[in-house]
Amino acid sequence: MSYDFYMPVRVLGGESVVKTQAQRLREFGECCLIVTGGSGAKNSGALQDTQDALHSVGVAFEVFDRIEQNPQTETCRQAGEVARRCGADFLIGIGGGSALDATKAVAVFAANPELSADDIYKMQLSASPLPTVGIGTTAGTGSEVSGVSVLTDTKGVKHSIKGEQVYFKLVLADWRYTASCPYSVTVSTALDAFMHAAEGWLGPKCGEAPTAFAVMCLPILWKELKRMYKTQELPDSEQRKRLYHASLNAGFTLNQCGTLFPHQTGYILTEHYGVPHGRA
């Protein structure tokens, strides 16, 4: 039997992990750019916790909070300019899949100023991307533990970049940051996580290790999706915790196996009709 399992991200999980592991942030340098969207990082409390942690270990920072849903390559290129201007040694991405995927791209642009917005898809780099730290605020993206970043090009079409250089160096995983997600986002991201695990499990690349992760998370995700459909109510704290950890396990399956045609078909619904990614 032959297999290939690769997942180079250090994932540290637990309540208040951003505070308790603040010193690890200092290991990446003296200045960072925090990359977020408009409100999720603030509403979850993750942005304030991160700023406090950076202050506590003497790391200077700036915040770039203009990442949109389905992040655009041009926005990521502009964020890369900001990172160079402030002298960032590393990046911290805070948010759902859009902010996390964007952070990976910003790291590429920050280190490679010669790239135009859509040049990033070629991944022909003169320098390695800046190190990145990920802090998720939704239960579904899988971006924390995958070497993939899905971006929207200057023509409005979604493509991905992938490879060893795209992984986060460190992920700080605290389920409590998902508690501020409204019902629609909670359902959409749970659907996304379910499909990451299901498509990976049914795909041709699935082996014993990704199967184990899928088998752990699929019953949890299915149970919580059914409950939310029947009750039309948000999860409680314990349910949130289970959803978040299940989404990470689904991400491990995604990382090894990739997705199948439902994901690619879903991109069309998102690009042309504005359907949120998970529901699409």
C-alpha positions in Angstrom: 0.0 0.0 0.0 1.3 3.4 -0.9 0.1 6.8 0.2 1.2 10.5 0.4 0.0 12.6 3.3 1.2 16.2 3.6 0.0 18.9 6.0 2.7 21.3 7.1 0.6 23.7 9.2 1.0 23.9 12.9 -2.5 24.1 14.3 -2.8 25.3 17.9 -6.4 25.1 19.3 -8.3 26.0 22.4 -10.1 28.9 24.1 -8.0 32.1 24.3 -5.3 30.5 22.2 -4.4 33.8 20.6 -3.6 35.2 24.0 -1.8 32.1 25.4 0.3 31.7 22.3 1.1 35.3 21.7 4.8 34.8 22.0 4.8 32.6 18.9 3.7 35.6 16.9 6.9 37.4 17.9 8.9 34.6 16.3 7.8 35.7 12.9 9.2 39.2 13.2 8.7 42.7 14.5 6.0 44.0 12.3 2.9 42.4 10.6 0.0 43.3 8.5 -3.4 42.1 9.7 -5.6 41.2 6.7 -9.4 41.1 7.2 -12.8 41.8 5.7 -15.1 44.6 6.8 -16.7 43.3 9.9 -16.3 39.6 10.7 -12.9 40.0 12.5 -14.2 42.9 14.6 -17.6 41.3 15.5 -16.0 38.0 16.5 -13.6 39.6 18.9 -10.7 38.0 17.1 -9.3 41.3 15.8 -9.1 42.9 19.2 -7.6 39.8 20.7 -4.9 39.7 18.0 -4.1 43.4 18.5 -3.8 42.9 22.2 -1.6 39.8 21.7 0.7 41.7 19.3 0.9 44.7 21.7 1.9 42.3 24.6 4.9 40.9 22.7 6.0 44.2 21.1 5.0 43.5 17.5 4.0 46.6 15.5 1.1 46.2 13.0 -1.2 47.7 10.5 -4.7 46.6 9.5 -5.9 46.1 5.9 -9.7 45.6 6.2 -10.8 45.8 2.6 -11.0 42.2 1.6 -14.3 41.5 -0.1 -16.3 38.3 -0.4 -14.7 36.2 -3.1 -11.5 38.1 -2.8 -10.2 39.8 -5.9 -6.6 39.6 -7.1 -6.3 43.4 -7.5 -7.4 43.9 -3.9 -4.8 41.4 -2.8 -2.1 43.1 -4.9 -3.0 46.4 -3.2 -2.7 44.8 0.2 0.7 43.5 -0.8 1.7 47.1 -1.5 0.6 48.1 2.0 2.6 45.2 3.5 5.7 46.4 1.8 5.1 50.0 2.7 4.8 49.2 6.5 7.7 46.8 6.4 5.7 43.8 7.4 7.7 40.7 8.3 4.6 38.5 8.3 0.9 38.5 7.8 -2.1 37.5 10.0 -5.3 36.7 8.3 -8.5 36.9 10.4 -11.9 35.9 9.1 -13.7 33.3 7.0 -12.5 31.8 3.8 -12.3 35.0 1.9 -10.0 36.7 4.3 -7.9 33.6 4.8 -7.5 32.9 1.1 -6.7 36.5 0.5 -4.0 36.5 3.1 -2.2 33.7 1.3 -2.3 35.8 -1.9 -1.2 39.0 -0.2 1.9 37.2 1.1 2.8 36.4 -2.5 2.3 39.9 -3.7 4.1 41.5 -0.8 7.3 39.6 -1.6 7.0 39.9 -5.4 6.2 43.5 -6.4 6.7 42.8 -10.1 3.5 40.7 -10.3 0.4 42.2 -11.8 -2.9 41.2 -10.3 -3.6 38.1 -12.4 0.1 37.1 -12.7 -0.4 35.4 -9.4 -2.0 32.4 -11.1 1.3 31.6 -12.8 3.1 31.3 -9.4 6.4 32.2 -11.1 7.9 33.9 -8.1 11.3 35.7 -7.6 10.9 35.5 -3.8 9.2 33.3 -1.3 5.9 34.6 0.1 5.9 36.2 3.6 5.0 33.9 6.4 1.4 33.8 7.3 -0.7 33.1 10.4 -4.4 32.2 10.1 -7.2 32.8 12.6 -10.6 31.5 11.4 -14.0 33.1 12.4 -16.3 30.7 10.5 -16.8 26.9 10.7 -16.5 25.8 7.1 -13.7 27.2 5.0 -11.0 24.6 5.4 -8.5 27.3 4.3 -6.7 27.1 7.6 -5.3 23.7 6.7 -5.1 23.7 2.9 -2.5 24.8 0.5 -5.0 26.4 -1.7 -6.3 30.0 -2.2 -9.4 30.7 -4.3 -9.3 34.2 -5.9 -11.4 36.2 -8.4 -9.5 37.5 -11.3 -9.9 41.0 -12.9 -12.5 39.6 -15.2 -14.7 38.3 -12.4 -13.8 34.6 -12.8 -12.7 32.4 -9.9 -9.4 30.4 -10.1 -7.1 29.0 -7.5 -3.5 29.0 -6.6 -2.0 26.1 -4.7 1.3 24.6 -3.6 3.6 24.3 -0.7 4.2 28.0 -0.5 0.5 28.8 0.0 0.1 27.0 3.4 -0.2 29.0 6.6 2.8 28.6 8.9 0.6 28.7 12.0 -3.1 28.5 12.7 -4.6 29.7 16.0 -8.0 27.9 16.3 -10.6 29.2 18.8 -14.1 28.1 18.1 -15.5 31.0 20.1 -14.8 33.4 17.2 -17.6 31.6 15.2 -20.2 32.6 17.8 -20.9 35.9 16.1 -21.8 34.3 12.7 -25.5 34.9 11.8 -27.8 32.0 10.8 -27.2 32.3 7.1 -23.5 32.3 7.4 -23.5 29.4 9.9 -25.6 27.3 7.5 -23.6 28.2 4.4 -20.2 27.5 6.0 -21.4 24.2 7.5 -22.6 23.2 4.0 -19.2 24.0 2.6 -17.5 21.9 5.2 -19.8 19.0 4.6 -19.0 19.1 0.9 -15.3 19.3 1.5 -15.5 16.1 3.4 -18.0 14.4 1.1 -16.4 15.3 -2.2 -13.0 14.4 -0.8 -14.2 11.0 0.6 -15.8 10.1 -2.7 -13.0 11.3 -4.9 -10.2 9.2 -6.5 -7.4 10.6 -4.3 -9.0 9.5 -1.0 -6.9 7.2 1.2 -7.0 5.9 4.7 -6.0 9.1 6.5 -8.4 11.5 4.7 -11.1 8.9 5.1 -10.5 8.9 8.9 -11.0 12.7 9.0 -14.1 12.5 6.8 -15.7 9.7 8.9 -15.1 11.8 12.0 -16.7 15.0 10.7 -19.5 14.0 8.3 -21.9 12.7 11.0 -21.4 15.8 13.1 -21.9 18.2 10.2 -25.0 16.3 8.9 -26.6 16.2 12.3 -26.1 20.0 12.9 -27.3 20.9 9.4 -30.5 18.9 9.9 -31.0 20.5 13.4 -30.6 24.0 12.0 -33.0 23.2 9.1 -35.7 21.9 11.4 -35.4 24.5 14.2 -34.3 27.5 12.2 -32.2 28.3 15.3 -28.5 29.1 15.7 -26.2 26.5 17.4 -25.5 26.8 21.1 -21.9 26.9 22.4 -21.3 23.1 22.4 -22.8 22.8 18.9 -20.6 25.7 17.7 -17.6 23.9 19.1 -18.4 20.7 17.4 -19.1 22.4 14.1 -15.8 24.2 14.2 -13.7 21.2 15.0 -15.6 19.2 12.3 -14.8 21.9 9.8 -11.1 21.6 10.5 -11.3 17.8 10.0 -13.1 18.4 6.7 -10.3 20.7 5.8 -7.8 18.0 6.3 -9.7 15.8 3.9 -10.0 18.7 1.4 -6.2 19.3 1.6 -5.4 15.7 0.6 -8.2 15.0 -1.9 -9.4 18.3 -3.4 -13.0 18.7 -4.5 -15.2 17.3 -7.3 -17.5 18.9 -9.9 -20.1 20.3 -7.4 -17.5 22.9 -6.2 -16.6 24.0 -9.7 -20.3 24.2 -10.6 -20.9 26.2 -7.5 -18.4 28.8 -8.6 -20.7 29.7 -11.6 -23.6 30.2 -9.3 -21.5 32.5 -7.1 -19.9 34.4 -10.0 -23.1 35.1 -12.0 -25.9 35.0 -9.4 -24.3 35.9 -6.1 -25.1 32.7 -4.3 -22.9 32.3 -1.2 -20.2 29.7 -1.8 -21.4 27.1 0.7 -25.0 27.2 -0.5 -23.8 27.1 -4.1 
